Each structure stands twice: as C-alpha cells, then as structure tokens.
Amino acid sequence: MSSALNAKELLIRAVECDQVGRILEAQTLYTEGIGQLMQFVNGEPDEAKRKGFLTRIKEYMDRADAIKARINGKLMLGEVVSHVSIDENDTGFDYDQLFGKYMDDKTVEIMLEEPYMTQNYQYQNLIRFLELAATNCPNLKYFRLITKEYKDAKNPDQQETNLGQIKGDLERRNVTVCIKYEDSLHDRKIYLSNGYIIKIGRGLHFYKPANPMYSIGLVNYKFRKCLQTDVDIWRNSSAAS
C-alpha cells in the first residue's frame, strides 16, 4: 500500500495547492499523484476496488485538466505595461532594472521557459535571476524551469548535475522545484503568478562577456555590454481571477 499512500499524499497536497492558488505546483502534484495511483491500480486484483480507484482517478484528472486550462489562460498575453529596446553594446540593463519591480511579495510561483541551459554563463544567469527572485519574492514557494535537455560529449551528466545543485539549494530555502525538458522549446518567457509575463527576445542570455575578464561589469551586470534584444512586460488580463 506504500505507493497508494504516497499517491494519496501527493494528491492531498495538490488539492491544497489548488485551493490557495498555487496552480503550477498543483499541476505537478496532480500529474505525479495520478501516475503513482495508476501504477497501484494496475496491480490491484480486486475488480470492485479497481473501479473505485478509477472513479477517483477520473475526478483528479478532471481537476488536472481544469488547472491546465487555467494555466493556459494566465499565459495568454494581455496589455503591454513596458517595452524596452536594448541596442548592441548598450549598458545599464541588469535584471533588477528591467523587471525587478514586477517581482514582489505576491509572486508565489514562477515559471521560466529558457531553451538554452548548457554553458557556465547560462547557469550563472539563471542564478542571478533566482537571486533576484529570492530578494524580491519572499513568499515564493514554487519554481518551474522548462529547458532543452543537453548531453555534453565529454560530460553527459553536467546539465543534470548543475541544475540538481540549483534545485537542491532552492529546496533548502523551502521552494519546490520542477525541471522539465522539452526539446522543441523555442520561446523565452517568464511567468509570474502575480499576473505579469516577461518576454525577452534572447531570454536571460543577452549579456556579453566581461572584456577583459577582470573589469567593471564582471559582477555587476549593470555595467555589462548587451546584445541587441527587446524586453516586453505584459499584464495578464485574468490576473485578478
């Protein structure tokens, strides 16, 4: 019964997250809980019990579908509240200046769609973004990263190791982390549960390397030269729902 009990615990947590509006985390928990419950049901020899479990599974699947529809609705763009065009070699654009004011104590969940997470500087950019979240979003409870899976020929486990370290650190700070791999991912997007959506043409990776390495801008990205890109901040029309 251990798998059934574990599934029950996951589904109870899913309902709790759903009730308080943490829909990204609820979606993950429903998916995991339903999967584990299905595995248990497949091994249940009692037909009557199987039917009972399948009825409950159908109820949870309906809830999961409803949450998926809510998430899709919140990811629909509403009105543009800010547009910034960054020209080649511009400086003065760190994450905090660009969108820090939209990350606040009402942000309890964040979803980041960032296709490329393979190089050291890309992991560093992710850390800088998460440091901003840790500073500005004291009530953050859930972070989902969607990226492409990458297997380096010399070190095929490097991506998993690096993201695992980041996940472990966030979870020690009481933030649940979900990492999903989608090889067809192209768009870059940051979804904040307070209703804002941040779209950056180049995603998080629009900074040029410090040159020379030990120069102003190595640590404070406000002094870093940038690649040309556009930043749009949208306010979702259903944010109040």
Secondary structure in CASP SS format (residue, H / E / C, confidence):
PFRMAT SS
TARGET T0000
AUTHOR 0000-0000-0000
METHOD secondary structure of the structure
MODEL  1
M C 1.00
S H 1.00
S H 1.00
A H 1.00
L H 1.00
N H 1.00
A H 1.00
K H 1.00
E H 1.00
L H 1.00
L H 1.00
I H 1.00
R H 1.00
A H 1.00
V H 1.00
E H 1.00
C H 1.00
D H 1.00
Q H 1.00
V C 1.00
G C 1.00
R C 1.00
I H 1.00
L H 1.00
E H 1.00
A H 1.00
Q H 1.00
T H 1.00
L H 1.00
Y H 1.00
T H 1.00
E H 1.00
G H 1.00
I H 1.00
G H 1.00
Q H 1.00
L H 1.00
M H 1.00
Q H 1.00
F H 1.00
V H 1.00
N H 1.00
G C 1.00
E C 1.00
P C 1.00
D C 1.00
E H 1.00
A H 1.00
K H 1.00
R H 1.00
K H 1.00
G H 1.00
F H 1.00
L H 1.00
T H 1.00
R H 1.00
I H 1.00
K H 1.00
E H 1.00
Y H 1.00
M H 1.00
D H 1.00
R H 1.00
A H 1.00
D H 1.00
A H 1.00
I H 1.00
K H 1.00
A H 1.00
R H 1.00
I H 1.00
N H 1.00
G H 1.00
K H 1.00
L C 1.00
M C 1.00
L C 1.00
G C 1.00
E E 1.00
V E 1.00
V E 1.00
S E 1.00
H E 1.00
V E 1.00
S E 1.00
I E 1.00
D C 1.00
E C 1.00
N C 1.00
D C 1.00
T C 1.00
G C 1.00
F C 1.00
D C 1.00
Y H 1.00
D H 1.00
Q H 1.00
L H 1.00
F H 1.00
G H 1.00
K H 1.00
Y H 1.00
M C 1.00
D C 1.00
D C 1.00
K C 1.00
T C 1.00
V C 1.00
E E 1.00
I E 1.00
M E 1.00
L E 1.00
E E 1.00
E C 1.00
P C 1.00
Y C 1.00
M C 1.00
T C 1.00
Q C 1.00
N H 1.00
Y H 1.00
Q H 1.00
Y H 1.00
Q H 1.00
N H 1.00
L H 1.00
I H 1.00
R H 1.00
F H 1.00
L H 1.00
E H 1.00
L H 1.00
A H 1.00
A H 1.00
T H 1.00
N H 1.00
C C 1.00
P C 1.00
N C 1.00
L C 1.00
K C 1.00
Y E 1.00
F E 1.00
R E 1.00
L E 1.00
I E 1.00
T E 1.00
K C 1.00
E C 1.00
Y C 1.00
K C 1.00
D C 1.00
A C 1.00
K C 1.00
N C 1.00
P C 1.00
D C 1.00
Q H 1.00
Q H 1.00
E H 1.00
T H 1.00
N H 1.00
L H 1.00
G H 1.00
Q H 1.00
I H 1.00
K H 1.00
G H 1.00
D H 1.00
L H 1.00
E H 1.00
R H 1.00
R C 1.00
N C 1.00
V C 1.00
T E 1.00
V E 1.00
C E 1.00
I E 1.00
K E 1.00
Y E 1.00
E C 1.00
D C 1.00
S C 1.00
L C 1.00
H C 1.00
D C 1.00
R C 1.00
K E 1.00
I E 1.00
Y E 1.00
L E 1.00
S C 1.00
N C 1.00
G C 1.00
Y E 1.00
I E 1.00
I E 1.00
K E 1.00
I E 1.00
G C 1.00
R C 1.00
G C 1.00
L C 1.00
H C 1.00
F C 1.00
Y E 1.00
K C 1.00
P C 1.00
A C 1.00
N C 1.00
P C 1.00
M C 1.00
Y C 1.00
S C 1.00
I C 1.00
G C 1.00
L C 1.00
V C 1.00
N C 1.00
Y H 1.00
K H 1.00
F H 1.00
R C 1.00
K C 1.00
C E 1.00
L C 1.00
Q C 1.00
T E 1.00
D E 1.00
V E 1.00
D E 1.00
I E 1.00
W E 1.00
R E 1.00
N C 1.00
S C 1.00
S C 1.00
A C 1.00
A C 1.00
S C 1.00
END
